Amino acid sequence: MVSENRIEKSEINAILEQHQIWLDTGGKQGTRADLRGRPFCICMSFDDLTILIISPEYEIFSNWRKNMITKHKIIFGDSNSMEELTDESIDLVVTSPPYPMIEMWDQIFASQNEKIGRALKKNDGPAAFELMHQELDKVWGELYRVLKEGGIACINIGDATRTINSHFALYTNHSRIHAHLQKLGFSALPPILWRKQTNAPNKFMGSGMMPPGAYITLEHEYILMLRKGNKKEFKTNEEKKIRRESSFFWEERNVWFSDVWIDLKGTSQNLFDTKIRGRSAAYPFELPYRLITMFSIKGDTILDPFFGIGTTMYAAMATARNSIGYEIDRNLKEQIISKFSGIVDFSNKRIEERLQKHLVFVDDRFQTKGKFKYTNNYYLFPVITRQETDLIINELLSIDQIDLDSFEVTYSDKPQKEYVGAWDEYILSDSDIKDMKKRIASKKRKNYEQQQLF
């Protein structure tokens, strides 16, 4: 098995000296030797400080590998001017802004622009709606600046209904934001609708059972998807390797890449209690967790310009991405910081949930469809496609507070032992694959011969 990691030259020299290993440092060369009575081969390039260890005994070299670390920073300030961020420094944006024309956000919007408060006092809904969005437009412009070429912005937004002067109306936040982002230069991608069901007994609006005065209840929100420039490219071998290790399961793809999500409720326990989430209008943890897994790779930097209670940052930590968040309300700071200590256990439970679900899927599919063609290289369990063979979901080991508003998370680079094991009876043998190819070729030949008859 091969492991590849970046470590300092001084560490490499110490390893070589400790084990009395000879190595030609003139280039990428290696030697065969003996380590604790076990054969191995070590190869190295001092140009990129990369060491490759090749051995049938993977465990021996675990202390030679550096654990992955991600960094996370909260900036308490206004995201309409993110001067701390350089141009094209962000890989993915996942956020949910204050919703214009939802009363709980009136005060925040009015504090940004006094004209908004005056419009609301005059009961001028359309004017207040447009002025609120003009404040959000400043942030959208900054997003376009800081996103890298090929970076994606995922914006969770709901429309608003409001009665002003006895006049009930819908304010279409999603279409206003979508149109402005495209004017900035973003390319629109298919959005996701997710059901945000409310169980309140008074959720229905209007005149009850009497037509035609009852109104439809809004029980969904939009996740707008927009990309800056062309599709992101992965050019170096290292980028391609990380991308492969960041893949997701085939069965997850089939659910996550639908344009309608109805399964978010109850998919995983939320970090915050209902009262805290209600005050911040936070979306469920599963929403940013999926989006980050779907549209970024490990080590990418995720931005949330409307940080709230930090759900996006927690999801970035859980998926081994870096993150930055902007939050204008300093009153949330204590609540945010207090939850970081629980993120390791919380994230690892979600990771275990994914792995357990995959094993259930494997067993069910084996019973109905038969053997699998591919095996994951880390866990050794069956997978559907070749793209899943290098997938590894890194376990969180620790979280450390670096300063008042910054944190580091350390991850294991090994698969979780309880999910590693041989599934030989579930995997097609070489002879099985050969027979399958023969049957496919024979079927194609028969189909071709039949077509020639007409």
C-alpha atoms as one frame of an Amber mdcrd trajectory, in Angstrom:
protein
   0.000   0.000   0.000   1.237   3.502  -0.774   0.959   6.578   1.408   1.923
  10.058   0.261   2.342  13.017   2.624   4.165  16.297   2.830   6.607  16.501
   5.732   9.540  18.751   6.536  13.026  17.900   5.223  14.381  17.850   8.767
  11.800  15.215   9.688  12.779  13.125   6.691  16.448  13.264   7.658  15.609
  12.300  11.242  13.624   9.299  10.013  16.461   8.179   7.763  19.058   8.563
  10.524  16.898   6.820  13.098  16.429   3.737  10.950  19.849   3.883   9.230
  18.323   4.080   5.782  20.564   4.974   2.850  19.027   7.219   0.209  20.441
   8.889  -2.861  19.375  12.551  -2.466  20.219  13.469  -6.009  16.694  12.983
  -7.215  13.637  10.782  -7.052  15.251   7.481  -6.184  14.763   4.804  -3.587
  16.335   1.778  -2.009  15.248  -1.522  -0.629  16.091  -2.090   3.000  14.747
  -3.724   6.110  12.751  -2.022   8.884  12.188  -4.000  12.079  12.566  -7.189
  10.120   9.993  -6.159   7.490  10.707  -5.371   3.822   9.861  -1.958   2.435
  10.833   0.606  -0.169  11.123   4.350   0.480  11.194   6.981  -2.262  11.514
  10.721  -1.888  11.779  14.039  -3.700  13.362  16.911  -1.795  12.002  19.343
  -4.377   8.442  19.075  -3.129   9.239  17.538   0.260   7.141  14.498  -0.530
   7.886  11.067   0.889   6.316   7.894  -0.436   6.443   4.747   1.662   5.649
   1.469  -0.029   5.095  -1.531   2.175   2.791  -4.471   2.723   2.584  -3.358
   6.361   0.786  -0.005   6.308   0.641   0.339  10.119   4.433   0.516  10.534
   4.656   3.922   8.961   1.764   5.626  10.716   4.125   7.710  12.873   5.818
   9.040   9.753   2.672  10.728   8.493   1.497  14.205   9.290  -2.131  14.621
  10.324  -4.243  16.961   8.242  -5.194  20.275   9.867  -7.854  22.787   8.822
  -8.126  26.398   9.956 -11.264  28.364  10.780 -11.713  32.062  11.479 -14.688
  34.170  12.560 -14.589  37.859  11.616 -17.036  40.004  13.555 -17.794  42.695
  11.030 -19.961  43.664   8.075 -19.594  41.390   5.059 -20.531  44.153   2.606
 -16.802  44.965   2.656 -14.652  41.886   3.217 -11.329  43.689   3.063  -9.626
  40.883   4.990 -10.050  38.585   1.985  -7.991  38.819  -1.176  -9.417  38.456
  -4.666 -10.176  34.870  -5.741  -9.235  33.324  -2.380 -12.453  31.372  -1.700
 -13.386  27.986  -3.186 -17.041  27.769  -2.141 -19.693  29.964  -0.531 -22.468
  28.426   1.559 -24.709  30.946   3.280 -28.191  32.085   4.183 -28.759  35.857
   4.412 -31.418  37.682   6.438 -34.651  37.360   4.469 -36.061  40.682   3.250
 -39.640  41.362   4.352 -39.517  38.835   7.205 -40.333  40.886  10.283 -37.638
  39.383  12.510 -35.031  40.965  10.196 -36.616  44.431   9.869 -34.428  45.993
  12.554 -31.176  44.652  11.122 -32.014  45.964   7.653 -33.187  49.316   9.011
 -29.901  49.726  10.880 -28.087  49.399   7.544 -30.179  52.023   5.770 -32.579
  54.453   7.463 -34.655  54.633   4.260 -35.783  51.072   4.961 -37.261  52.045
   8.295 -39.082  54.982   6.725 -40.497  52.792   3.958 -41.803  50.294   6.501
 -43.420  53.066   8.549 -45.135  54.314   5.397 -46.357  50.756   4.731 -44.592
  50.840   1.368 -43.787  47.131   1.013 -42.300  47.173  -2.521 -39.943  50.054
  -1.645 -38.781  48.368   1.569 -38.278  45.090  -0.326 -36.038  46.726  -2.950
 -34.042  48.745  -0.405 -33.362  45.623   1.678 -32.094  43.793  -1.362 -29.838
  46.686  -2.285 -28.079  46.112   1.048 -27.635  42.431   0.210 -26.362  43.385
  -3.259 -23.233  44.840  -1.630 -22.392  41.425  -0.189 -23.089  39.638  -3.481
 -20.593  41.926  -5.196 -17.958  40.993  -2.626 -18.711  37.299  -3.141 -17.990
  37.610  -6.832 -14.676  39.296  -6.045 -13.387  36.748  -3.525 -14.581  33.559
  -5.261 -12.035  31.708  -7.358 -12.633  30.953 -11.007 -14.923  27.932 -11.053
 -16.055  28.569  -7.472 -19.703  28.026  -6.609 -22.024  30.119  -4.447 -24.809
  28.230  -2.649 -27.338  30.680  -1.210 -30.203  29.445   0.932 -33.138  31.844
   0.752 -36.874  31.777   1.348 -39.577  33.980  -0.071 -41.658  36.110   2.304
 -45.361  36.663   2.749 -46.568  39.772   4.530 -49.756  41.722   5.109 -49.368
  45.506   4.870 -52.425  47.757   5.110 -54.653  44.663   4.923 -52.965  43.710
   1.652 -51.425  40.225   1.643 -48.576  39.662  -0.834 -45.654  37.402  -1.675
 -42.159  38.949  -1.868 -40.013  36.792  -4.141 -36.590  37.016  -2.546 -35.143
  34.117  -4.490 -35.836  35.625  -7.927 -34.535  39.082  -6.928 -31.243  37.629
  -5.681 -30.919  35.247  -8.624 -31.365  38.023 -11.172 -28.819  40.308  -9.502
 -26.176  37.593  -9.197 -26.427  36.886 -12.904 -25.990  40.605 -13.632 -22.733
  40.442 -11.664 -21.443  37.741 -13.997 -22.391  34.518 -12.218 -23.687  31.605
 -14.290 -26.922  30.111 -12.986 -26.930  26.392 -12.158 -29.996  24.269 -11.323
 -31.235  25.177  -7.825 -32.469  22.917  -5.031 -35.804  23.232  -3.258 -35.911
  21.782   0.218 -38.969  21.324   2.352 -38.904  23.344   5.542 -42.097  22.023
   7.014 -43.797  23.895   9.810 -46.019  21.979  12.201 -47.593  25.042  13.844
 -51.365  24.613  14.234 -51.946  28.110  12.824 -49.676  27.697   9.822 -52.500
  28.069   7.293 -53.207  31.636   6.214 -56.358  33.347   5.099 -60.021  32.464
   5.603 -59.666  28.853   6.637 -61.995  26.588   4.663 -63.836  29.355   2.771
 -62.841  29.961  -0.868 -61.220  31.900  -2.346 -59.570  33.761   0.530 -57.184
  31.061   1.868 -53.500  31.260   0.928 -50.948  28.603   0.156 -48.477  28.003
   3.007 -44.810  28.340   2.128 -43.097  25.151   3.284 -40.010  25.180   1.100
 -36.882  27.258   0.619 -34.460  27.640  -2.266 -30.777  26.848  -2.481 -29.599
  29.005  -5.365 -26.554  27.632  -7.198 -24.314  29.947  -9.188 -20.800  29.527
 -10.545 -18.133  32.118 -11.271 -16.618  31.493 -14.677 -15.982  28.073 -16.165
 -15.939  24.717 -14.429 -13.092  24.237 -11.956 -10.129  22.231 -13.241  -7.901
  19.859 -11.277  -4.530  19.931 -13.018  -1.863  18.574 -10.650  -1.567  14.989
  -9.441  -2.007  16.211  -5.860  -5.252  18.023  -6.722  -6.567  14.940  -8.503
  -5.629  12.722  -5.561  -7.421  14.956  -3.043 -10.444  15.095  -5.330 -10.627
  11.298  -5.450 -10.354  11.076  -1.662 -13.121  13.710  -1.348 -15.643  11.720
  -3.362 -19.023  10.629  -2.014 -20.925   7.381  -2.264 -22.954   6.509  -5.363
 -26.129   6.160  -3.326 -25.540   9.565  -1.711 -25.161  11.134  -5.153 -28.558
   9.789  -6.161 -30.224  11.617  -3.259 -28.113  14.746  -2.942 -28.154  15.740
  -6.606 -31.923  15.766  -6.882 -33.423  19.247  -7.241 -35.900  18.549  -4.402
 -34.805  17.615  -0.871 -37.539  16.322   1.410 -35.358  14.367   3.835 -33.434
  17.088   5.695 -35.683  17.081   8.727 -34.297  14.666  11.301 -31.301  13.556
   9.219 -28.923  14.451  12.053 -29.149  16.057  15.458 -28.659  19.812  15.502
 -25.883  21.371  17.546 -28.100  24.117  18.922 -31.361  24.060  20.801 -34.565
  25.251  19.180 -34.555  28.690  20.828 -31.044  29.560  19.613 -31.736  28.294
  16.096 -34.996  30.233  16.015 -33.337  33.529  16.906 -30.712  33.084  14.206
 -32.931  31.384  11.585 -30.194  28.767  11.142 -30.634  26.003   8.598 -30.096
  22.368   9.650 -26.497  21.117   9.831 -27.164  18.566   7.095 -27.772  21.294
   4.501 -24.263  22.858   4.489 -22.716  19.436   5.192 -24.105  18.105   1.938
 -23.330  21.210  -0.111 -19.725  21.362   1.079 -19.233  17.660   0.328 -20.855
  18.050  -3.093 -19.066  21.167  -4.351 -15.597  21.307  -2.768 -12.654  19.082
  -1.908 -10.720  18.600   1.320  -8.533  21.584   2.156 -10.707  24.054   0.226
 -11.768  27.293   1.936 -15.474  27.819   2.566 -16.949  31.286   3.179 -20.162
  32.171   4.989 -20.742  35.960   4.887 -23.825  35.630   7.118 -22.321  33.458
   9.835 -25.156  33.428  12.377 -24.516  30.640  14.883 -21.858  29.047  12.678
 -23.593  26.068  11.110 -21.578  26.387   7.886 -18.286  26.475   9.804 -19.244
  23.376  11.787 -20.028  21.582   8.527 -16.682  22.699   7.076 -14.912  21.275
  10.136 -16.825  18.004   9.775 -15.796  17.670   6.109 -12.100  18.639   6.492
 -12.379  22.030   4.785 -11.070  25.405   5.962 -13.606  28.140   6.616 -14.138
  31.847   7.212 -17.289  33.444   8.567 -18.484  37.056   8.868 -20.984  37.966
  11.565 -22.259  41.469  12.315 -23.972  40.548  15.612 -21.365  40.227  18.376
 -24.073  39.090  20.787 -23.892  35.652  19.161 -20.203  35.212  19.957 -20.616
  33.448  23.301 -23.160  31.024  21.869 -20.906  30.275  18.903 -17.732  29.653
  20.906 -19.533  27.501  23.471 -20.418  24.886  20.862 -16.975  24.264  19.377
 -16.024  21.769  22.085 -18.753  19.422  20.884 -17.949  19.489  17.183 -15.519
  16.530  17.243 -18.002  14.024  18.663 -20.887  15.501  16.685 -19.010  15.292
  13.365 -17.687  11.791  13.980 -21.215  10.579  14.667 -22.311  11.976  11.302
 -19.340  10.269   9.629 -20.224   6.954  11.285 -23.792   7.430  10.115 -22.607
   7.747   6.503 -20.405   4.662   6.754 -23.104   2.597   8.447 -25.641   3.604
   5.814 -23.227   2.544   3.095 -22.747  -0.893   4.637 -26.523  -1.324   4.817
 -26.738  -0.257   1.168 -24.012  -2.742   0.208 -25.796  -5.623   1.894 -29.186
  -4.720   0.405 -27.798  -4.326  -3.101 -25.864  -7.589  -2.874 -29.087  -9.394
  -2.004 -30.954  -7.888  -4.972 -28.296  -7.202  -7.636 -25.430  -9.554  -6.842
 -21.700  -8.938  -6.551 -19.843  -5.627  -6.852 -17.111  -4.819  -9.342 -15.140
  -2.278  -7.271 -13.572  -2.181  -3.796 -12.610   0.888  -1.754  -8.843   0.997
  -1.241  -9.034   2.246   2.358 -12.041   0.483   3.887 -11.990  -2.578   1.570
 -15.787  -2.576   1.369 -17.584  -2.756  -1.992 -18.510   0.385  -3.936 -20.490
   0.888  -7.111 -18.069   2.964  -9.198 -14.345   3.360  -9.746 -14.632   6.987
  -8.558 -15.391   5.755  -5.021 -12.338   3.530  -4.674 -10.163   6.232  -3.043
 -12.928   7.745  -0.906 -11.969   8.272   2.739 -13.963  10.230   5.333 -11.443
  11.640   7.795 -12.225  11.255  11.479 -11.831  14.392  13.610  -9.239  14.023
  16.379  -9.250  17.400  18.137 -10.147  21.078  17.954  -7.910  23.819  19.357
  -8.615  27.505  19.842  -5.698  29.462  18.370  -6.845  32.934  19.401 -10.096
  34.663  20.322 -11.739  34.010  16.961  -9.646  31.277  15.292  -9.609  27.485
  15.554  -7.710  24.506  14.158  -9.085  21.016  13.661  -6.847  17.939  13.395
  -7.899  14.816  11.499  -6.831  11.213  11.248  -5.534  10.100   7.868  -6.493
   6.467   8.479  -9.831   4.794   7.843 -11.939   4.019  10.901 -10.843   0.497
  11.955 -14.334  -0.732  12.747 -15.324  -0.186   9.094 -12.273  -1.845   7.530
 -12.664  -5.448   6.509 -12.654  -7.880   3.609 -15.902  -8.432   1.715 -14.548
 -11.059  -0.680 -17.858 -12.855  -1.126 -19.425  -9.565  -2.292 -16.765  -8.780
  -4.934 -16.573 -10.114  -8.464 -13.479 -12.246  -9.064 -11.298 -11.830 -12.159
 -12.987 -14.829 -13.740 -16.415 -13.359 -12.930 -15.456 -10.116 -14.696 -14.160
 -12.013 -17.731 -17.382 -14.006 -17.978 -19.424 -10.826 -17.635 -17.473  -9.141
 -20.432 -18.003 -12.185 -22.658 -21.747 -12.111 -22.022 -21.912  -8.378 -22.794
 -19.881  -8.818 -25.985 -22.089 -11.739 -27.057 -25.249  -9.726 -26.423 -23.917
  -6.785 -28.426 -22.987  -9.113 -31.288 -26.464 -10.656 -31.357 -28.097  -7.237
 -31.317 -25.896  -6.126 -34.212 -26.722  -9.275 -36.225 -30.450  -8.750 -35.626
 -30.206  -5.129 -36.797 -28.581  -6.283 -40.039 -31.651  -8.366 -40.833 -33.799
  -5.259 -41.290
